[in-house]
Amino acid sequence: MDLPNQKTKTCHAPWNKGKLVGQKPPLKLKEIWAIRIRLQLANRAWELALFNLAIDSKLRGCDLVRLRVCDVAQGNRVASRAIIMQQKTHRPVQFEITEQTRESLLAWICKAQRKSDQFLFPSRMSASPHISTRQYARIVESWVKSIELDPAAYGTHTMRRTKATLVYRRTKNLRAVQLLLGHTKLESTVRYLCIEVDDALEISEQTEV
C-alpha cells in the first residue's frame, strides 16, 4: 500500500539505450569514394560540398555547421587552406582544402548564390540560419546507410577522424595529426586515434605464422 506523501519514482530510459557508444570508426578510402560518387550521381551539390569539407577540415560538427562562405572563399576563389577558431578549445586550427573539395564548394556557392557573410550550409528551417549539429548527424547517417554500413556504428566524429587516421597511417607522425585535429595534448590524439589497437592489428596482419 502506498504511504501518504510518498514520491513516485520515475524511470527514465538511458540516453544511450539501443546505441553503440565509444569511438566511432573512420571511413575507409573505398567508403569515402562510394559516398562521394553517390552524391555526384544524385546531383546533391550541397551535400557533396559538406561531405568533402567534413573530410578535409576534420572539424567538430559544431564548428563545421557554423562555417561562413568567407571562412573558405574570397570572391570566386576557394582557398587552398583555411583557419578557424574552435568553439570547444578557443584555439585556432588550420586545414587544407583539396582541389576536389574546392571544386564542390565553388559549385555549391555559385548554385546557391551564397554571399561572403552568409553561412555556408543554411538550414531549411527558418528558425536557424545554418544546419544544426542534429541535422548534420542525420545527414551523416543517410550517407552511411547509402553504402549499407551500420548507422549505429558511425557518426559525425567518423567524419572528423577519417582523414586524421589516414594521415597517421601513412606518415606515423603523431605530432602532425595532433596539430591537424587541434588537440592541446598529445595524449588526447593517442586516445582519439586508438593508435595502440590499430598498430597492434597492423603488426599482426604483417606477421606470417
C-alpha positions, 0 to 999 in steps of 0.5 A: 500500500502506498504511504501518504506523501510518498514520491513516485519514482520515475524511470527514465530510459538511458540516453544511450539505450539501443546505441553503440557508444565509444569511438566511432570508426573512420571511413575507409578510402573505398567508403569515402569514394562510394559516398562521394560518387553517390552524391555526384550521381544524385546531383546533391551539390550541397551535400557533396560540398559538406561531405568533402569539407567534413573530410578535409577540415576534420572539424567538430560538427559544431564548428563545421555547421557554423562555417561562413562562405568567407571562412573558405572563399574570397570572391570566386576563389576557394582557398587552398587552406583555411583557419578557424577558431574552435568553439570547444578549445578557443584555439585556432586550427588550420586545414587544407582544402583539396582541389576536389573539395574546392571544386564542390564548394565553388559549385555549391556557392555559385548554385546557391548564390551564397554571399561572403557573410552568409553561412555556408550550409543554411538550414531549411528551417527558418528558425536557424540560419545554418544546419544544426549539429542534429541535422548534420548527424542525420545527414551523416547517417543517410550517407552511411546507410547509402553504402549499407554500413551500420548507422549505429556504428558511425557518426559525425566524429567518423567524419572528423577522424577519417582523414586524421587516421589516414594521415597517421597511417601513412606518415606515423607522425603523431605530432602532425595529426595532433596539430591537424585535429587541434588537440592541446595534448598529445595524449588526447590524439593517442586516445582519439586515434586508438593508435595502440589497437590499430598498430597492434592489428597492423603488426599482426596482419604483417606477421606470417605464422 
